[in-house]
């Protein structure tokens, strides 16, 4: 009888212990739910924008469409990403939550690389030929001449009549930057007679579009040599076989 009584007491204690643990778990769940969904602890209060140069934080936040004060777990990160990437200057965007109250937007921006004239305006394009914006001002970028097209859409690659010309011009913009040559204008109207304007006064006839990287590397050395002699104007001719030639102009 004594053994049975002890066994009954033990079972009762175990039940009470399990009930206590279950009650605590329920309370923790309720408190967690209240903290997460019924308080401002997890409300969006801060947005951090990384990787921007041309854009401003204010512009990105406005374009993102984030609901400040809304619950951070209810924010649609994919929708924020699409909103931000709609901007022509945004190549890609990565959006993350930082619990408890911050959204982080990491942007890869498109860089302004060149200009193309269109009617009375200039189109500013990036290294891939994507139109970033238009401007009435002749900004301090390389002007590409000789490219034919009918219209344009900001945020999309320029649709040109001769893709080979366009690719060559974009490659020249990139290669001149890598070689440290500050070009003013590129004329690719005829890929067998390419001309570049270096500073408004020094012109280079590249001839055909072949071996561009080698020619620009040679041109860089020629420019340095001319600068040592205080020569800033003239014509460098690399269109023929043999060594490049230079002739002055008034």
C-alpha positions as CSV (number, residue, x, y, z in Angstrom):
1,X,0.0,0.0,0.0
2,X,2.8,2.4,0.8
3,X,4.5,1.7,-2.5
4,X,1.3,2.4,-4.5
5,X,0.9,5.7,-2.6
6,X,4.4,6.8,-3.4
7,X,3.9,5.9,-7.1
8,X,0.7,7.9,-7.2
9,X,2.4,10.9,-5.7
10,X,5.2,10.6,-8.2
11,X,2.8,10.6,-11.2
12,X,1.0,13.6,-9.8
13,X,4.3,15.5,-9.4
14,X,5.3,14.6,-13.0
15,X,1.9,15.8,-14.4
16,X,2.2,19.1,-12.4
17,X,5.8,19.5,-13.7
18,X,4.7,18.9,-17.3
19,X,1.8,21.2,-16.9
20,X,4.1,23.9,-15.5
21,X,6.5,23.6,-18.4
22,X,3.7,23.6,-20.9
23,X,2.2,26.8,-19.3
24,X,5.6,28.5,-19.4
25,X,6.0,27.6,-23.1
26,X,2.6,29.0,-23.8
27,X,3.4,32.2,-22.0
28,X,6.7,32.6,-23.8
29,X,4.9,32.1,-27.2
30,X,2.3,34.7,-26.3
31,X,4.9,37.2,-25.1
32,X,7.1,36.6,-28.2
33,X,4.0,37.1,-30.4
34,X,3.2,40.3,-28.7
35,X,6.8,41.6,-28.9
36,X,7.1,40.7,-32.6
37,X,3.7,41.7,-33.9
38,X,2.0,44.0,-31.4
39,X,4.9,46.4,-30.5
40,X,7.0,48.9,-32.4
41,X,10.2,46.9,-31.7
42,X,10.1,45.3,-35.2
43,X,8.8,48.4,-37.0
44,X,10.9,49.7,-39.9
45,X,12.8,52.7,-38.6
46,X,16.0,52.8,-40.5
47,X,17.1,52.3,-44.2
48,X,20.8,52.0,-45.1
49,X,21.8,52.5,-48.7
50,X,25.2,51.2,-49.9
51,X,27.2,51.6,-53.2
52,X,25.8,54.9,-54.4
53,X,27.7,57.7,-56.1
54,X,25.3,59.4,-58.6
55,X,22.1,58.6,-56.7
56,X,21.3,59.9,-53.3
57,X,19.9,58.0,-50.3
58,X,16.7,60.1,-50.4
59,X,16.0,59.1,-54.0
60,X,16.6,55.4,-53.4
61,X,14.4,55.3,-50.3
62,X,11.6,57.1,-52.2
63,X,11.9,54.7,-55.1
64,X,12.0,51.7,-52.9
65,X,8.5,52.3,-51.5
66,X,9.4,51.1,-48.0
67,X,6.6,51.5,-45.4
68,X,8.3,53.2,-42.5
69,X,6.6,52.2,-39.3
70,X,5.3,49.0,-40.8
71,X,6.4,45.6,-39.6
72,X,9.8,44.6,-40.9
73,X,8.7,41.0,-41.7
74,X,5.8,42.3,-43.8
75,X,8.1,44.2,-46.2
76,X,8.3,42.6,-49.6
77,X,12.0,42.5,-50.3
78,X,11.6,41.4,-53.9
79,X,9.2,44.3,-54.6
80,X,11.7,46.7,-53.1
81,X,14.4,45.3,-55.3
82,X,12.3,45.7,-58.4
83,X,11.3,49.2,-57.5
84,X,15.0,50.3,-57.0
85,X,16.2,48.5,-60.1
86,X,13.7,50.5,-62.2
87,X,16.0,53.5,-61.9
88,X,18.3,53.6,-65.0
89,X,21.4,54.2,-62.8
90,X,20.8,50.9,-60.8
91,X,22.4,47.9,-62.4
92,X,21.4,45.6,-59.6
93,X,20.2,45.8,-56.0
94,X,20.4,43.4,-53.0
95,X,17.9,44.0,-50.3
96,X,18.2,42.6,-46.8
97,X,16.4,42.8,-43.4
98,X,18.5,43.6,-40.3
99,X,16.4,42.6,-37.4
100,X,14.9,44.3,-35.5
101,X,14.2,47.5,-37.5
102,X,16.5,48.2,-40.4
103,X,16.4,47.5,-44.2
104,X,19.7,47.5,-46.1
105,X,19.8,48.2,-49.8
106,X,23.1,47.4,-51.5
107,X,23.3,48.9,-55.0
108,X,25.6,48.3,-58.0
109,X,25.4,51.6,-59.9
110,X,25.9,52.2,-63.6
111,X,28.7,54.7,-64.3
112,X,28.4,57.6,-66.7
113,X,31.0,56.9,-69.5
114,X,30.1,58.7,-72.7
115,X,27.8,61.1,-74.6
116,X,25.9,60.6,-77.8
117,X,24.2,63.5,-79.6
118,X,20.5,63.1,-80.2
119,X,18.8,66.1,-81.9
120,X,19.3,69.1,-79.5
121,X,20.3,66.9,-76.5
122,X,23.0,64.6,-75.3
123,X,22.4,61.1,-74.1
124,X,24.6,59.9,-71.2
125,X,25.4,56.2,-71.5
126,X,27.3,53.7,-69.4
127,X,29.9,51.2,-70.4
128,X,27.3,48.8,-71.8
129,X,25.5,51.5,-73.9
130,X,22.6,51.8,-71.5
131,X,21.0,55.3,-71.6
132,X,21.1,56.8,-68.1
133,X,19.6,60.2,-68.9
134,X,19.5,63.0,-71.4
135,X,21.0,66.5,-71.0
136,X,21.0,69.8,-72.9
137,X,24.6,70.4,-71.7
138,X,27.8,69.1,-73.2
139,X,29.0,67.4,-70.1
140,X,32.6,66.4,-69.4
141,X,32.4,62.9,-71.0
142,X,33.7,61.4,-74.2
143,X,31.4,62.3,-77.1
144,X,30.8,59.4,-79.5
145,X,30.1,60.5,-83.1
146,X,28.9,58.4,-86.1
147,X,26.3,56.3,-84.3
148,X,22.9,56.2,-86.0
149,X,19.7,55.4,-84.2
150,X,16.1,56.5,-84.3
151,X,15.0,56.7,-80.7
152,X,15.9,55.7,-77.1
153,X,14.5,54.6,-73.8
154,X,16.1,55.6,-70.5
155,X,17.3,52.5,-68.6
156,X,17.7,50.4,-71.8
157,X,20.6,49.8,-74.1
158,X,20.6,52.1,-77.1
159,X,19.2,50.3,-80.2
160,X,21.6,51.4,-83.0
161,X,21.7,50.6,-86.7
162,X,25.2,49.3,-86.7
163,X,26.0,47.3,-83.6
164,X,29.6,46.7,-84.7
165,X,30.3,50.4,-84.7
166,X,28.7,50.8,-81.3
167,X,30.6,47.9,-79.7
168,X,33.9,49.4,-81.1
169,X,33.1,52.8,-79.7
170,X,32.3,51.4,-76.3
171,X,35.5,49.3,-76.3
172,X,37.5,52.4,-77.2
173,X,35.9,54.3,-74.2
174,X,36.9,51.5,-71.9
175,X,40.4,51.0,-73.4
176,X,41.2,54.7,-73.4
177,X,40.3,54.9,-69.7
178,X,42.5,51.9,-68.9
179,X,45.4,53.5,-70.8
180,X,44.9,56.9,-69.0
181,X,44.0,58.8,-72.2
182,X,41.5,61.5,-71.7
183,X,39.6,61.5,-74.9
184,X,37.3,64.4,-75.9
185,X,35.6,62.8,-79.0
186,X,35.5,59.6,-80.9
187,X,34.3,59.4,-84.5
188,X,33.4,55.9,-85.7
189,X,31.4,57.0,-88.8
190,X,33.9,54.8,-90.9
191,X,35.5,51.9,-89.1
192,X,38.3,52.0,-91.7
193,X,39.0,55.6,-90.9
194,X,38.5,56.1,-87.1
195,X,39.5,59.5,-85.7
196,X,39.8,60.6,-82.1
197,X,40.1,64.0,-80.6
198,X,42.2,64.1,-77.4
199,X,42.0,67.6,-76.0
200,X,40.3,69.6,-78.7
201,X,43.6,70.4,-80.4
202,X,45.4,67.0,-80.7
203,X,43.9,64.7,-83.3
204,X,44.7,61.1,-83.9
205,X,43.9,59.2,-87.1
206,X,43.7,55.5,-86.0
207,X,42.8,54.2,-89.5
208,X,41.1,50.8,-89.3
209,X,39.6,49.6,-86.1
210,X,42.0,46.7,-85.8
211,X,44.4,46.3,-82.9
212,X,42.8,49.0,-81.0
213,X,44.4,48.2,-77.6
214,X,47.9,48.2,-79.1
215,X,47.3,51.5,-80.9
216,X,46.0,53.2,-77.8
217,X,48.9,51.9,-75.8
218,X,51.3,53.4,-78.4
219,X,49.3,56.6,-78.5
220,X,49.6,57.0,-74.7
221,X,53.4,56.9,-75.1
222,X,53.3,59.4,-77.9
223,X,51.1,61.8,-75.9
224,X,53.6,61.7,-73.0
225,X,56.5,62.4,-75.3
226,X,54.6,65.4,-76.9
227,X,53.7,66.7,-73.4
228,X,57.4,66.7,-72.4
229,X,58.0,69.0,-75.4
230,X,55.1,71.2,-74.5
231,X,53.2,70.1,-77.7
232,X,49.5,70.0,-77.2
233,X,48.2,70.3,-80.7
234,X,48.7,68.6,-84.0
235,X,47.8,65.4,-85.8
236,X,49.1,61.9,-85.0
237,X,48.7,59.6,-87.9
238,X,48.5,55.8,-87.1
239,X,46.5,54.9,-90.1
240,X,49.3,53.6,-92.2
241,X,51.8,50.7,-91.9
242,X,55.0,51.5,-90.1
243,X,55.7,54.0,-87.4
244,X,53.2,56.6,-86.4
245,X,53.8,60.1,-87.6
246,X,53.1,63.6,-86.2
247,X,52.6,66.9,-88.0
248,X,51.8,70.2,-86.4
249,X,48.8,72.4,-87.2
250,X,48.3,76.1,-86.6
